[in-house]
Amino acid sequence: MTQNMLKKIVLPLAATAAFYFSACGENPIEIENKADAKFKWDYKIALDSIAQRVDDASYYECYDNTRGFVQNNKERCDTFINQYAKNAGDDALSMKTIITMVRDSINYNDKGTYIGDGDDPKINYLRTNKMLSVTLTNYKRTAKSIEPEVRFLIKTFIEQEPSEYEPLSALALDTTDIKEWKGEKNIAVQLPRGIDGMKICPVLRDKITQDEYYDDEDLLDEKNCIEVKNLGWVEEDKSKSEKTSLESADIQWKWHLYAIK
């Protein structure tokens, strides 16, 4: 084969190969970016779809559990869920509560407004964090000489069951042996939103016979606890006075709730 003939064969083949490579050999980085973008888009669509299904499940749950209680149950479910769950943010109510409200056409109108007498019975819990103030005002020893330490233990509840929050404890009075004391010793603790009940429990520890290893729960006498239910209805900044007879002393104290500013 002559050199000229070889050129005629090789050159067209080389040109064909070059054309094929330029047409099909896209930049691998661009391909990866396109695939990544497509994955992100598909992932977003999947998340939106899941969220929509969760929303749909909530509506269907309400429809199913209010059928027969009110004639326009579907319209009421839509209104109540949108108002008290979907658009309520941190103040969203549970589906169980919403279903109860939808069923109750006497106390809740079709707009979701409470029209009954007194406090709203379905919202009896704290919808925001609040502060509890406890003030010791009087201490009087009733037994042998002791070195008193007066503490207050606060337990929180949801639907009469202990909440997941640990009991809160705060020291109000710590002194040497005195027979009587008057004044004001104040403590303040933050109560978490969502709870509907609490117990305020005065605890007296004698530092002479009971060292710091004694836990407040060990020294607690349940009969001395003040139980407060329906915290969502408790009026803020309204002080309530209490008297408690502990094992070796009588105390007087007061408490109230107030908003966090």
VMD Tcl script that draws the C-alpha trace (Angstrom):
set ca {
  {0.00 0.00 0.00}
  {1.44 3.40 -0.98}
  {1.95 6.25 1.46}
  {-0.68 8.39 -0.27}
  {-3.28 5.64 -0.03}
  {-2.50 5.17 3.68}
  {-3.08 8.87 4.32}
  {-6.42 8.71 2.53}
  {-7.57 5.92 4.87}
  {-6.13 7.13 8.20}
  {-7.18 10.77 8.00}
  {-10.93 10.09 7.59}
  {-10.84 7.59 10.45}
  {-9.08 10.07 12.72}
  {-11.59 12.79 11.83}
  {-14.50 10.43 12.54}
  {-13.04 9.47 15.93}
  {-12.49 13.10 16.87}
  {-16.05 13.99 15.93}
  {-17.47 11.07 17.95}
  {-15.46 12.01 21.04}
  {-16.47 15.65 20.94}
  {-20.13 14.74 20.51}
  {-20.43 12.08 23.23}
  {-17.63 12.84 25.68}
  {-19.37 15.47 27.92}
  {-17.54 16.96 30.88}
  {-17.90 14.41 33.73}
  {-18.11 17.22 36.33}
  {-21.08 18.75 34.49}
  {-22.76 15.34 34.39}
  {-22.24 14.91 38.15}
  {-23.61 18.39 38.86}
  {-26.69 17.69 36.76}
  {-27.26 14.38 38.54}
  {-26.78 16.04 41.95}
  {-29.24 18.80 41.07}
  {-31.77 16.23 39.88}
  {-31.32 14.24 43.12}
  {-31.84 17.35 45.26}
  {-34.96 18.22 43.32}
  {-36.33 14.67 43.58}
  {-35.49 14.65 47.31}
  {-37.34 17.93 47.87}
  {-40.35 16.62 45.99}
  {-40.27 13.45 48.11}
  {-40.11 15.47 51.36}
  {-42.95 17.72 50.24}
  {-44.95 14.63 49.32}
  {-44.33 13.04 52.74}
  {-45.31 16.27 54.51}
  {-48.47 16.46 52.42}
  {-49.32 12.87 53.29}
  {-48.82 13.59 57.01}
  {-51.13 16.59 56.70}
  {-53.66 14.52 54.80}
  {-53.49 11.82 57.50}
  {-54.28 14.41 60.17}
  {-57.34 15.62 58.26}
  {-58.56 12.08 57.60}
  {-58.05 11.17 61.27}
  {-60.21 14.13 62.25}
  {-62.86 13.30 59.64}
  {-63.05 9.71 60.80}
  {-63.29 10.53 64.51}
  {-65.87 13.31 64.24}
  {-68.30 11.68 61.82}
  {-71.75 11.55 63.40}
  {-70.98 14.14 66.07}
  {-71.48 17.22 63.88}
  {-73.07 17.46 60.46}
  {-70.34 19.60 58.88}
  {-67.48 17.71 60.48}
  {-65.16 17.93 57.45}
  {-65.44 21.71 57.20}
  {-64.92 22.04 60.97}
  {-61.90 19.72 60.86}
  {-60.33 21.79 58.07}
  {-60.89 25.03 59.99}
  {-59.72 23.76 63.38}
  {-56.63 21.96 62.04}
  {-55.55 24.98 60.01}
  {-56.07 27.30 62.98}
  {-54.84 25.21 65.90}
  {-52.22 22.95 64.30}
  {-51.00 23.78 60.80}
  {-50.67 27.54 61.31}
  {-50.19 27.62 65.10}
  {-46.42 27.10 65.27}
  {-45.21 26.38 68.81}
  {-48.75 26.78 70.13}
  {-50.09 23.87 68.07}
  {-52.63 21.66 69.81}
  {-52.61 17.87 69.71}
  {-54.91 16.11 67.25}
  {-56.74 14.53 70.21}
  {-57.58 17.99 71.56}
  {-58.63 19.29 68.14}
  {-60.96 16.33 67.58}
  {-62.58 16.99 70.96}
  {-63.09 20.63 70.01}
  {-64.55 19.78 66.59}
  {-67.08 17.45 68.21}
  {-68.16 20.10 70.70}
  {-70.41 22.36 68.62}
  {-72.01 23.81 71.77}
  {-68.84 25.46 73.05}
  {-66.97 25.95 69.74}
  {-68.48 27.62 66.69}
  {-67.63 26.76 63.07}
  {-64.82 29.35 63.08}
  {-63.03 27.55 65.90}
  {-63.83 30.18 68.49}
  {-64.68 29.20 72.06}
  {-68.18 30.51 72.86}
  {-68.84 28.67 76.13}
  {-68.94 30.06 79.65}
  {-65.81 30.45 81.76}
  {-62.35 29.22 80.80}
  {-61.72 27.17 77.71}
  {-61.78 23.61 79.09}
  {-59.63 22.20 76.27}
  {-56.68 24.55 76.78}
  {-55.88 24.02 80.44}
  {-52.11 23.77 80.05}
  {-49.32 26.32 79.71}
  {-49.04 27.38 76.08}
  {-45.80 29.28 76.81}
  {-43.05 28.95 79.40}
  {-43.88 30.84 82.59}
  {-42.14 31.70 85.83}
  {-43.21 30.47 89.25}
  {-42.36 32.71 92.17}
  {-42.36 31.25 95.71}
  {-41.73 33.48 98.72}
  {-41.13 32.28 102.28}
  {-42.54 34.87 104.71}
  {-42.54 33.20 108.13}
  {-40.70 30.40 109.94}
  {-41.43 29.23 113.50}
  {-39.72 26.31 115.18}
  {-42.11 23.91 116.92}
  {-39.73 21.24 118.24}
  {-36.13 20.79 119.44}
  {-33.28 22.99 118.35}
  {-32.44 22.53 114.70}
  {-30.42 24.24 112.01}
  {-33.11 24.63 109.35}
  {-32.81 24.55 105.61}
  {-36.15 25.22 103.93}
  {-36.42 24.23 100.30}
  {-39.23 24.04 97.77}
  {-39.54 21.10 95.40}
  {-41.68 21.62 92.30}
  {-43.08 18.62 90.42}
  {-44.82 19.01 87.06}
  {-47.62 16.95 85.50}
  {-49.41 16.35 82.21}
  {-52.94 14.95 82.44}
  {-52.26 13.98 86.09}
  {-49.21 11.92 85.13}
  {-45.65 12.99 86.01}
  {-44.13 14.93 83.13}
  {-40.80 14.07 81.52}
  {-39.20 17.03 83.30}
  {-37.10 16.48 86.41}
  {-38.48 18.01 89.64}
  {-37.14 21.51 90.31}
  {-35.65 22.33 93.70}
  {-34.67 25.71 95.17}
  {-33.36 26.87 98.53}
  {-35.42 29.50 100.38}
  {-33.93 29.64 103.90}
  {-30.57 28.47 105.24}
  {-29.63 29.56 108.76}
  {-28.41 28.50 112.16}
  {-30.71 27.59 115.06}
  {-33.43 30.24 115.34}
  {-36.79 30.04 117.00}
  {-38.65 32.37 114.67}
  {-37.99 34.33 111.50}
  {-40.05 36.81 109.47}
  {-39.25 38.48 106.22}
  {-39.21 37.57 102.54}
  {-37.01 34.95 100.92}
  {-37.93 34.58 97.25}
  {-37.12 31.91 94.71}
  {-38.15 31.69 91.06}
  {-38.18 28.70 88.72}
  {-39.18 28.40 85.08}
  {-42.09 26.13 84.22}
  {-42.08 24.50 80.77}
  {-44.94 24.95 78.34}
  {-47.20 21.95 77.84}
  {-47.67 21.02 81.51}
  {-51.13 21.36 83.04}
  {-50.42 20.66 86.71}
  {-47.79 21.02 89.40}
  {-47.09 20.32 93.06}
  {-45.23 22.81 95.23}
  {-43.70 20.89 98.12}
  {-41.99 22.59 101.10}
  {-39.12 20.53 102.47}
  {-37.34 21.02 105.80}
  {-33.88 19.61 106.42}
  {-32.15 19.71 109.80}
  {-28.48 20.26 109.01}
  {-27.52 18.83 112.41}
  {-28.97 15.36 111.82}
  {-29.49 15.29 108.05}
  {-26.44 15.99 105.90}
  {-26.41 17.13 102.26}
  {-26.70 13.56 101.03}
  {-30.36 13.56 102.01}
  {-32.35 14.11 98.85}
  {-35.39 16.41 98.83}
  {-37.49 13.42 97.80}
  {-36.28 11.52 100.89}
  {-37.35 14.34 103.20}
  {-40.58 15.11 101.40}
  {-43.96 14.50 103.01}
  {-46.57 14.42 100.21}
  {-49.32 15.74 102.47}
  {-47.42 19.03 102.66}
  {-47.54 19.56 98.90}
  {-49.87 22.11 97.35}
  {-51.39 20.74 94.15}
  {-52.29 23.13 91.35}
  {-54.30 21.85 88.38}
  {-55.29 23.52 85.09}
  {-52.22 25.76 85.01}
  {-53.41 27.32 81.77}
  {-56.24 28.96 83.68}
  {-54.18 30.32 86.58}
  {-54.21 34.11 86.58}
  {-50.80 35.69 86.38}
  {-49.42 37.98 89.11}
  {-52.10 36.92 91.57}
  {-50.44 35.80 94.80}
  {-51.83 32.92 96.88}
  {-50.88 32.44 100.52}
  {-50.20 29.05 102.11}
  {-49.48 27.65 105.59}
  {-47.62 24.40 106.14}
  {-46.83 22.48 109.32}
  {-43.57 20.65 108.81}
  {-42.04 18.10 111.20}
  {-40.17 20.65 113.34}
  {-41.50 24.01 112.18}
  {-44.48 25.92 110.84}
  {-43.97 28.07 107.77}
  {-45.99 30.60 105.81}
  {-45.36 31.26 102.16}
  {-46.98 32.52 98.98}
  {-46.70 31.85 95.27}
  {-47.78 33.21 91.91}
  {-47.13 32.80 88.19}
  {-45.81 35.53 85.95}
  {-44.90 35.93 82.30}
  {-41.34 35.79 81.00}
  {-40.45 39.19 79.54}
}
mol new
graphics top color blue
foreach p $ca { graphics top sphere $p radius 0.5 }
foreach p [lrange $ca 0 end-1] q [lrange $ca 1 end] { graphics top cylinder $p $q radius 0.2 }
display resetview
